[in-house]
Amino acid sequence: MSDSAAVLDDLRSESEELDSLVGGLGAEDWARATPAPGWTVAHQIAHLAWTDRAALLSLTDKKAFATETRKALAAPSSFADDGARDGAALPPAELLARWRAGRDLLANALRDAPPGARFPWYGPAMSGPSMATARLMETWAHGQDIADTLGARRAPTARLRHIAWIGVRTRDYAYSVRDEPPPSEPFRVELTGPGGELWGYGPDNATQRVTGPALDFALLVTQRAHRADLAVRAEGPDADRWLDIAQAFAGLPGAGRAPKGAEQG
């Protein structure tokens, strides 16, 4: 993974790219339904603002974050939806301003985070750079929902390497949230970056292997596309199972997206 300054710079760039997509939208576009059931464009940005606030509390006010964690445990299947719903009810200009201000506060807190410190989260505790990587992953993923809704094409960038890294790192987490034992042996993951470069993770001689474009892998681990619609391939039964359940985000297992054309089939 890149060092802290680099991932924070990339997080800023990812946020600014999404901001350029939504900053000029009219009220009717903020109300458009996205691929996430029940979520509009406003819900997507509200969720990012809500999660940025939670991350800020984790970094700066552990007692307040513990309160938020108790709320999540009391309603594990709805707490994220509740936060998105409340923010989506705001006027678009107010929601946009809240997201911008919150992400700036979080960026400052991440830059000031002590090296080596770990911070609580809804999944495993994370370092400051890992927290920034997770925020970049979520910003990219929810931005993908918005881009799909608006019919906008986003060119893949080298920032995908952060999503690839967290996708690989969360392999065992995907099993644990499904009460399944993770594989005991490491996997080899080889991805082709946007410029044709190879990104490799894990031992070269691993028998369980995953290969494919970095963009497709990012779509898979953020559950923004169905495996059947992506050029990610597995060698070995354990790797094959992982591609069915991979998730780079904390929380309950997601239902994922249906394959293209499933509504007709």
SERO-4910 file (N, C-alpha, C, O; in steps of 0.05 Angstrom, whole numbers):
BEGIN
 pado doro    nc1    nc2    nc3   cac1   cac2   cac3    cc1    cc2    cc3    oc1    oc2    oc3
  Met    A     17    -24      0      0      0      0     18     25      0     40     25     11
  Ser    A      8     46    -12     23     71    -13     26     83     15     11     76     33
  Asp    A     45    102     18     48    114     44     24    133     50      7    138     33
  Ser    A     24    143     74      1    159     84     -4    183     67    -27    189     59
  Ala    A     16    198     60     12    223     45      1    217     17    -16    231      7
  Ala    A     11    195      5      2    188    -22    -27    180    -23    -42    188    -40
  Val    A    -35    163     -3    -63    154     -3    -82    177      3   -104    178     -7
  Leu    A    -73    196     20    -90    219     26    -93    237      2   -114    248     -3
  Asp    A    -71    240    -13    -73    256    -38    -92    242    -58   -108    256    -71
  Asp    A    -91    216    -59   -109    202    -77   -138    203    -68   -156    204    -84
  Leu    A   -142    202    -41   -169    205    -30   -180    232    -38   -204    234    -45
  Arg    A   -164    253    -36   -173    279    -44   -181    280    -73   -202    291    -81
  Ser    A   -164    268    -90   -170    268   -119   -195    252   -125   -211    260   -142
  Glu    A   -199    230   -111   -223    214   -116   -248    229   -107   -268    229   -122
  Ser    A   -247    243    -85   -269    259    -76   -275    282    -95   -298    288   -100
  Glu    A   -254    295   -104   -258    318   -123   -270    308   -149   -286    323   -161
  Glu    A   -263    285   -158   -274    274   -183   -304    270   -179   -320    276   -197
  Leu    A   -312    258   -157   -340    254   -151   -355    280   -147   -377    284   -156
  Asp    A   -342    299   -134   -353    326   -130   -360    339   -157   -380    352   -160
  Ser    A   -342    336   -176   -346    348   -202   -370    335   -216   -383    348   -234
  Leu    A   -377    311   -209   -399    296   -221   -426    306   -209   -446    307   -224
  Val    A   -426    312   -183   -452    318   -170   -455    348   -164   -477    357   -159
  Gly    A   -433    363   -165   -434    391   -157   -454    408   -172   -465    427   -161
  Gly    A   -458    402   -198   -476    418   -214   -503    406   -219   -518    416   -236
  Leu    A   -510    384   -205   -535    371   -210   -559    387   -200   -557    402   -180
  Gly    A   -581    385   -215   -606    397   -206   -620    379   -186   -613    356   -183
  Ala    A   -641    389   -174   -656    374   -153   -667    348   -164   -668    328   -150
  Glu    A   -675    348   -190   -687    324   -201   -666    301   -203   -672    278   -200
  Asp    A   -640    309   -208   -619    288   -210   -612    278   -182   -606    254   -179
  Trp    A   -612    295   -162   -607    286   -135   -627    265   -126   -621    248   -109
  Ala    A   -651    266   -137   -672    248   -129   -674    223   -147   -691    206   -143
  Arg    A   -656    220   -166   -656    197   -184   -648    172   -169   -630    172   -152
  Ala    A   -661    150   -174   -655    124   -162   -629    113   -173   -624    114   -197
  Thr    A   -612    102   -155   -587     90   -163   -590     60   -162   -610     49   -154
  Pro    A   -569     45   -171   -571     16   -170   -574      4   -142   -584    -19   -140
  Ala    A   -568     19   -121   -572      9    -94   -602     12    -87   -612     34    -87
  Pro    A   -616    -10    -82   -645     -9    -77   -653     12    -56   -642     11    -33
  Gly    A   -671     30    -63   -681     50    -44   -663     74    -41   -670     92    -25
  Trp    A   -640     75    -54   -622     97    -51   -622    114    -76   -619    105    -98
  Thr    A   -624    140    -71   -621    160    -93   -593    170    -93   -576    162    -77
  Val    A   -587    188   -112   -561    201   -112   -556    215    -86   -534    214    -75
  Ala    A   -576    228    -75   -574    241    -49   -566    221    -27   -550    228    -10
  His    A   -578    198    -27   -571    177     -7   -542    170     -9   -528    166     11
  Gln    A   -532    168    -33   -504    160    -37   -485    180    -25   -466    173    -10
  Ile    A   -489    206    -30   -472    226    -19   -477    229     11   -458    233     26
  Ala    A   -501    226     20   -507    227     49   -493    204     63   -483    208     86
  His    A   -491    181     51   -477    159     64   -447    165     66   -435    160     87
  Leu    A   -435    177     46   -407    184     47   -403    205     70   -384    203     85
  Ala    A   -421    224     71   -418    244     92   -421    232    120   -406    238    138
  Trp    A   -440    214    123   -445    200    148   -421    183    156   -412    183    179
  Thr    A   -409    169    137   -386    152    143   -361    168    148   -345    160    165
  Asp    A   -358    190    134   -335    208    140   -337    218    169   -317    219    183
  Arg    A   -361    224    178   -365    234    206   -358    211    225   -345    216    246
  Ala    A   -366    187    219   -360    164    237   -330    160    238   -319    155    260
  Ala    A   -316    162    215   -287    159    215   -274    181    231   -254    176    245
  Leu    A   -284    206    229   -273    228    244   -276    223    274   -258    229    290
  Leu    A   -299    212    283   -303    206    311   -283    184    320   -272    185    342
  Ser    A   -279    164    303   -260    143    310   -232    155    315   -218    146    333
  Leu    A   -225    174    299   -198    186    302   -196    206    325   -174    209    337
  Thr    A   -218    220    331   -216    242    350   -232    240    375   -227    254    394
  Asp    A   -252    222    376   -269    220    399   -279    191    402   -301    184    394
  Lys    A   -262    174    414   -268    146    416   -293    140    432   -307    121    427
  Lys    A   -299    157    452   -323    153    468   -348    157    450   -367    141    451
  Ala    A   -348    178    434   -371    183    416   -373    161    395   -395    153    388
  Phe    A   -350    152    386   -351    130    366   -362    104    378   -377     89    365
  Ala    A   -355     99    404   -366     76    417   -396     77    419   -410     57    417
  Thr    A   -407    101    423   -436    104    423   -448     98    396   -468     84    394
  Glu    A   -435    107    374   -444    100    348   -442     70    342   -460     59    328
  Thr    A   -422     57    353   -419     28    349   -442     14    363   -452     -6    352
  Arg    A   -450     23    386   -472     10    400   -498     13    384   -514     -6    383
  Lys    A   -502     36    371   -525     39    354   -524     20    331   -545      8    323
  Ala    A   -501     16    320   -498     -3    297   -504    -31    306   -517    -46    291
  Leu    A   -494    -39    329   -499    -66    339   -529    -71    345   -539    -93    343
  Ala    A   -543    -49    353   -571    -51    359   -588    -54    334   -610    -65    335
  Ala    A   -578    -44    311   -593    -46    286   -574    -51    263   -570    -34    246
  Pro    A   -561    -75    263   -540    -80    244   -549    -79    215   -533    -73    197
  Ser    A   -574    -85    209   -583    -85    182   -594    -59    171   -600    -56    147
  Ser    A   -597    -39    189   -610    -14    181   -595     11    188   -602     33    179
  Phe    A   -573      9    205   -561     34    214   -549     51    192   -551     75    192
  Ala    A   -537     38    172   -526     53    149   -548     66    133   -545     89    124
  Asp    A   -570     51    128   -592     62    114   -604     86    129   -612    106    116
  Asp    A   -606     84    155   -617    106    171   -600    131    168   -611    153    165
  Gly    A   -574    128    169   -557    151    166   -559    164    139   -559    188    136
  Ala    A   -561    147    118   -564    158     91   -591    171     87   -593    192     74
  Arg    A   -612    160     99   -638    172     96   -640    199    109   -651    218     97
  Asp    A   -628    202    132   -629    228    146   -615    250    130   -625    272    127
  Gly    A   -592    243    119   -577    262    103   -590    269     77   -589    291     67
  Ala    A   -602    248     65   -615    252     39   -640    270     41   -649    281     20
  Ala    A   -650    274     64   -674    291     68   -666    321     68   -684    338     66
  Leu    A   -640    327     69   -631    354     69   -634    366     41   -634    351     21
  Pro    A   -636    392     38   -634    405     12   -607    398     -1   -587    397     13
  Pro    A   -606    393    -27   -581    384    -40   -557    403    -34   -535    393    -29
  Ala    A   -562    429    -34   -539    447    -29   -528    443     -1   -504    445      4
  Glu    A   -546    439     19   -537    435     46   -523    408     49   -502    406     63
  Leu    A   -533    387     36   -520    361     37   -493    363     25   -473    352     36
  Leu    A   -490    376      2   -465    378    -12   -444    393      6   -421    385      8
  Ala    A   -453    415     18   -436    430     36   -427    413     60   -404    415     69
  Arg    A   -445    397     70   -439    380     93   -418    359     86   -399    354    101
  Trp    A   -422    347     62   -402    327     53   -375    340     49   -354    329     58
  Arg    A   -374    363     37   -348    376     31   -334    383     58   -310    379     61
  Ala    A   -349    395     76   -336    403    101   -327    379    117   -305    379    129
  Gly    A   -343    358    118   -336    334    133   -312    320    122   -295    310    138
  Arg    A   -310    318     96   -287    304     85   -261    320     89   -240    309     92
  Asp    A   -263    347     90   -240    363     96   -230    359    125   -207    357    130
  Leu    A   -250    358    143   -243    353    171   -230    326    175   -210    323    189
  Leu    A   -241    306    161   -229    280    163   -201    279    152   -183    267    163
  Ala    A   -197    292    129   -170    292    116   -150    304    135   -127    294    137
  Asn    A   -157    326    148   -139    338    167   -132    320    191   -110    318    199
  Ala    A   -153    306    201   -149    288    223   -131    264    215   -115    255    230
  Leu    A   -135    255    191   -118    232    181    -89    241    178    -71    226    183
  Arg    A    -85    265    168    -58    275    165    -44    278    192    -19    275    194
  Asp    A    -59    284    213    -48    288    240    -47    262    256    -36    262    278
  Ala    A    -57    240    245    -58    215    260    -29    205    266    -12    205    249
  Pro    A    -24    197    291      3    188    298     10    163    282     -6    144    280
  Pro    A     34    161    272     43    137    258     41    113    276     49    114    299
  Gly    A     30     91    265     28     67    281      3     64    298     -3     43    307
  Ala    A    -12     86    301    -36     85    317    -58     70    302    -59     70    278
  Arg    A    -75     56    317    -98     42    306   -124     53    317   -125     61    340
  Phe    A   -144     53    300   -169     66    307   -192     46    304   -192     30    285
  Pro    A   -212     47    322   -234     28    321   -251     32    296   -253     55    286
  Trp    A   -264     11    286   -282     13    264   -303     -8    267   -303    -24    285
  Tyr    A   -322     -9    248   -344    -28    249   -335    -56    242   -348    -76    249
  Gly    A   -312    -58    229   -298    -83    225   -273    -82    243   -273    -71    264
  Pro    A   -251    -95    233   -226    -93    249   -215    -65    251   -221    -48    234
  Ala    A   -201    -60    273   -188    -34    277   -168    -28    254   -157    -47    243
  Met    A   -164     -3    248   -148      5    225   -127     26    233   -132     42    251
  Ser    A   -105     26    218    -86     48    220    -98     72    205   -118     70    191
  Gly    A    -84     95    208    -93    119    193    -92    115    163   -112    121    150
  Pro    A    -70    105    152    -69    100    123    -91     80    114   -102     83     92
  Ser    A    -96     59    130   -117     40    123   -144     53    123   -161     48    106
  Met    A   -149     71    143   -174     85    144   -177    103    119   -199    103    107
  Ala    A   -156    116    111   -157    133     87   -163    116     62   -178    123     44
  Thr    A   -150     92     61   -155     74     38   -184     65     38   -196     63     16
  Ala    A   -195     59     61   -223     51     62   -242     73     53   -262     68     40
  Arg    A   -235     98     60   -252    120     52   -250    124     22   -269    131      9
  Leu    A   -226    120     10   -223    122    -19   -239    100    -32   -253    105    -52
  Met    A   -238     76    -21   -254     54    -33   -283     60    -33   -297     55    -53
  Glu    A   -294     70    -11   -322     76     -9   -330     99    -28   -350     99    -41
  Thr    A   -313    119    -29   -318    142    -46   -319    133    -76   -337    141    -91
  Trp    A   -300    116    -83   -301    105   -110   -326     88   -116   -338     91   -136
  Ala    A   -333     71    -97   -355     52   -101   -382     67   -102   -398     61   -120
  His    A   -386     86    -84   -411    101    -86   -411    120   -109   -432    126   -121
  Gly    A   -388    130   -116   -386    145   -141   -393    129   -165   -404    140   -185
  Gln    A   -386    103   -165   -393     86   -187   -424     83   -190   -434     84   -212
  Asp    A   -437     81   -167   -467     80   -167   -478    105   -180   -497    104   -196
  Ile    A   -466    128   -172   -476    154   -183   -470    156   -213   -487    165   -228
  Ala    A   -446    148   -221   -439    149   -249   -457    132   -265   -466    139   -287
  Asp    A   -463    108   -256   -481     90   -270   -508    102   -273   -521    100   -294
  Thr    A   -517    116   -252   -544    128   -253   -545    151   -273   -565    153   -288
  Leu    A   -524    166   -274   -523    190   -292   -514    183   -321   -514    200   -338
  Gly    A   -506    158   -325   -496    150   -351   -468    162   -357   -461    166   -380
  Ala    A   -453    168   -336   -427    180   -339   -405    158   -339   -407    138   -324
  Arg    A   -386    161   -356   -364    142   -357   -340    153   -343   -330    175   -349
  Arg    A   -330    139   -323   -306    147   -308   -282    131   -318   -283    106   -318
  Ala    A   -262    144   -326   -237    131   -335   -223    119   -311   -220    133   -291
  Pro    A   -216     93   -312   -201     81   -289   -174     95   -286   -161    103   -305
  Thr    A   -166     97   -261   -140    111   -255   -123     92   -237   -132     71   -228
  Ala    A    -98    100   -233    -80     85   -216    -90     85   -187    -80     69   -171
  Arg    A   -110    101   -180   -121    100   -153   -134     73   -147   -138     67   -124
  Leu    A   -140     58   -167   -152     32   -163   -133     13   -147   -142     -6   -136
  Arg    A   -107     20   -147    -89      2   -132    -96      2   -103    -91    -18    -89
  His    A   -107     23    -92   -115     24    -64   -138      5    -59   -139     -9    -39
  Ile    A   -157      5    -78   -180    -13    -75   -172    -42    -79   -182    -60    -65
  Ala    A   -153    -47    -97   -143    -74   -100   -130    -83    -74   -133   -106    -66
  Trp    A   -114    -66    -62   -100    -73    -37   -120    -80    -15   -117   -100     -2
  Ile    A   -140    -63    -11   -159    -69     10   -176    -93      3   -185   -107     21
  Gly    A   -181    -97    -23   -196   -121    -30   -182   -146    -24   -194   -166    -15
  Val    A   -156   -147    -28   -139   -170    -21   -138   -173     10   -140   -195     20
  Arg    A   -133   -151     24   -130   -151     53   -155   -161     67   -153   -173     89
  Thr    A   -178   -157     56   -203   -164     69   -213   -192     61   -236   -199     66
  Arg    A   -195   -208     49   -203   -235     41   -215   -251     64   -238   -261     62
  Asp    A   -201   -253     87   -211   -269    109   -236   -256    122   -253   -271    132
  Tyr    A   -238   -230    121   -261   -217    132   -287   -225    118   -308   -229    131
  Ala    A   -285   -229     92   -309   -237     77   -319   -264     86   -343   -269     86
  Tyr    A   -301   -282     95   -309   -307    106   -321   -304    134   -341   -316    140
  Ser    A   -307   -288    150   -315   -286    178   -343   -275    182   -358   -284    199
  Val    A   -351   -256    165   -378   -244    168   -399   -263    158   -423   -259    161
  Arg    A   -391   -285    145   -410   -306    136   -407   -331    154   -419   -352    148
  Asp    A   -392   -328    175   -387   -351    194   -375   -375    179   -382   -398    185
  Glu    A   -357   -369    161   -343   -390    147   -313   -388    154   -303   -366    156
  Pro    A   -299   -411    157   -271   -410    162   -256   -401    137   -261   -411    115
  Pro    A   -237   -383    140   -222   -374    116   -202   -396    108   -194   -412    125
  Pro    A   -194   -396     83   -173   -415     74   -147   -411     90   -140   -389     98
  Ser    A   -134   -433     95   -109   -431    110    -85   -423     94    -66   -412    105
  Glu    A    -86   -426     68    -63   -419     51    -67   -392     37    -90   -385     32
  Pro    A    -46   -378     32    -48   -352     18    -55   -356    -11    -51   -377    -23
  Phe    A    -66   -334    -23    -73   -334    -51    -53   -316    -66    -40   -300    -54
  Arg    A    -51   -321    -92    -37   -303   -109    -58   -287   -125    -75   -299   -138
  Val    A    -56   -261   -124    -74   -244   -139    -57   -227   -158    -39   -213   -150
  Glu    A    -63   -229   -184    -49   -214   -204    -69   -197   -220    -87   -209   -233
  Leu    A    -66   -171   -220    -85   -153   -233    -70   -135   -253    -47   -127   -248
  Thr    A    -84   -129   -274    -73   -111   -294    -84    -83   -289   -108    -79   -291
  Gly    A    -66    -64   -283    -74    -37   -278    -83    -22   -303    -80    -33   -326
  Pro    A    -94      2   -300   -104     17   -323    -84     23   -345    -91     25   -368
  Gly    A    -58     24   -337    -37     30   -357    -23      5   -367     -3      7   -380
  Gly    A    -34    -19   -361    -22    -44   -369     -2    -55   -350      9    -77   -354
  Glu    A      3    -41   -327     22    -51   -307     10    -74   -292    -15    -77   -290
  Leu    A     27    -91   -281     18   -114   -265     20   -108   -236     41   -100   -226
  Trp    A     -2   -113   -221     -2   -110   -192     -5   -138   -181    -25   -152   -186
  Gly    A     15   -147   -165     15   -174   -154     14   -174   -124     26   -157   -111
  Tyr    A     -1   -193   -113     -4   -195    -84     -3   -225    -77    -15   -242    -90
  Gly    A     12   -232    -56     14   -259    -48     37   -274    -61     49   -264    -80
  Pro    A     44   -298    -51     67   -312    -62     63   -321    -91     41   -329    -99
  Asp    A     84   -320   -106     83   -327   -134     75   -356   -139     62   -363   -159
  Asn    A     82   -373   -120     77   -402   -124     51   -412   -111     47   -436   -109
  Ala    A     34   -394   -103      8   -402    -91     -8   -417   -112     -9   -410   -135
  Thr    A    -21   -439   -103    -38   -455   -122    -65   -443   -126    -78   -447   -146
  Gln    A    -75   -427   -106   -100   -413   -109    -95   -385   -120    -80   -369   -108
  Arg    A   -106   -379   -144    -98   -355   -158   -123   -340   -168   -143   -352   -175
  Val    A   -120   -313   -169   -141   -296   -181   -127   -277   -200   -106   -265   -193
  Thr    A   -138   -274   -224   -126   -257   -244   -148   -240   -258   -171   -249   -258
  Gly    A   -140   -217   -269   -160   -202   -284   -153   -172   -283   -133   -164   -271
  Pro    A   -169   -156   -296   -165   -127   -296   -170   -115   -268   -188   -124   -254
  Ala    A   -154    -96   -260   -157    -83   -234   -185    -70   -232   -197    -72   -210
  Leu    A   -195    -58   -253   -221    -46   -252   -243    -67   -245   -260    -62   -228
  Asp    A   -242    -90   -259   -261   -111   -254   -259   -122   -225   -279   -127   -213
  Phe    A   -235   -124   -216   -231   -134   -188   -243   -114   -168   -255   -122   -149
  Ala    A   -239    -88   -173   -250    -67   -156   -280    -68   -156   -293    -66   -135
  Leu    A   -292    -72   -180   -321    -74   -181   -331    -99   -166   -353    -99   -154
  Leu    A   -315   -120   -167   -323   -145   -153   -322   -141   -123   -342   -148   -110
  Val    A   -300   -132   -112   -297   -131    -83   -314   -109    -70   -320   -110    -46
  Thr    A   -323    -89    -86   -342    -69    -76   -370    -77    -82   -389    -62    -75
  Gln    A   -374   -100    -95   -400   -111   -103   -416    -91   -119   -440    -87   -115
  Arg    A   -402    -79   -139   -416    -60   -158   -422    -74   -184   -434    -62   -201
  Ala    A   -414    -99   -187   -421   -114   -211   -420   -144   -203   -406   -151   -185
  His    A   -435   -160   -218   -436   -188   -212   -411   -201   -225   -402   -193   -246
  Arg    A   -402   -222   -212   -378   -236   -221   -382   -246   -250   -362   -245   -265
  Ala    A   -406   -254   -257   -410   -264   -284   -405   -243   -306   -401   -250   -329
  Asp    A   -406   -218   -298   -403   -196   -318   -375   -185   -318   -370   -164   -331
  Leu    A   -356   -198   -304   -329   -187   -301   -309   -207   -311   -314   -231   -312
  Ala    A   -286   -197   -318   -264   -214   -329   -244   -222   -307   -220   -222   -312
  Val    A   -254   -227   -283   -238   -237   -261   -240   -267   -260   -262   -278   -260
  Arg    A   -218   -281   -260   -217   -310   -261   -203   -322   -237   -184   -310   -226
  Ala    A   -212   -345   -229   -201   -360   -206   -189   -386   -215   -200   -399   -233
  Glu    A   -167   -394   -203   -156   -421   -206   -155   -433   -178   -142   -423   -160
  Gly    A   -170   -455   -175   -171   -468   -149   -198   -464   -135   -210   -442   -138
  Pro    A   -208   -484   -121   -235   -482   -109   -237   -460    -88   -258   -447    -85
  Asp    A   -216   -456    -72   -217   -435    -51   -218   -407    -64   -234   -390    -55
  Ala    A   -202   -403    -84   -203   -377    -98   -230   -373   -111   -240   -351   -112
  Asp    A   -241   -394   -122   -267   -392   -135   -288   -384   -115   -305   -368   -121
  Arg    A   -288   -396    -92   -307   -389    -71   -304   -360    -63   -324   -346    -59
  Trp    A   -280   -351    -60   -275   -323    -51   -288   -303    -70   -299   -283    -62
  Leu    A   -286   -309    -96   -297   -290   -115   -327   -288   -113   -339   -269   -122
  Asp    A   -340   -308   -101   -369   -307    -97   -376   -290    -73   -399   -279    -72
  Ile    A   -358   -286    -54   -366   -273    -29   -349   -248    -23   -354   -235     -3
  Ala    A   -329   -242    -39   -310   -220    -33   -325   -194    -27   -343   -186    -41
  Gln    A   -316   -181     -6   -326   -154      0   -304   -138     15   -293   -147     34
  Ala    A   -299   -114      4   -278    -97     15   -289    -78     37   -274    -63     48
  Phe    A   -315    -79     42   -327    -60     61   -335    -74     86   -340    -98     87
  Ala    A   -336    -59    108   -344    -70    134   -374    -73    135   -389    -59    121
  Gly    A   -383    -91    152   -412    -94    155   -422   -121    146   -406   -139    139
  Leu    A   -448   -124    147   -461   -149    140   -455   -156    110   -451   -138     94
  Pro    A   -456   -182    103   -452   -189     75   -472   -176     57   -496   -175     63
  Gly    A   -463   -165     36   -481   -152     17   -494   -172     -2   -482   -194     -7
  Ala    A   -517   -165    -12   -530   -183    -32   -516   -181    -59   -519   -199    -76
  Gly    A   -502   -159    -64   -488   -156    -89   -508   -149   -112   -532   -145   -107
  Arg    A   -498   -147   -136   -514   -140   -159   -521   -165   -175   -506   -185   -176
  Ala    A   -544   -165   -186   -553   -187   -204   -537   -186   -230   -528   -165   -238
  Pro    A   -533   -209   -243   -520   -208   -269   -536   -192   -289   -561   -190   -287
  Lys    A   -522   -180   -308   -536   -165   -329   -556   -184   -344   -549   -206   -351
  Gly    A   -580   -174   -348   -600   -189   -362   -615   -208   -344   -633   -222   -353
  Ala    A   -609   -209   -318   -623   -227   -300   -652   -221   -298   -669   -239   -294
  Glu    A   -659   -195   -301   -688   -188   -299   -704   -200   -322   -728   -203   -320
  Gln    A   -690   -206   -344   -704   -218   -367   -704   -249   -365   -720   -262   -377
  Gly    A   -684   -259   -349   -682   -288   -348   -696   -301   -325   -695   -325   -322
***
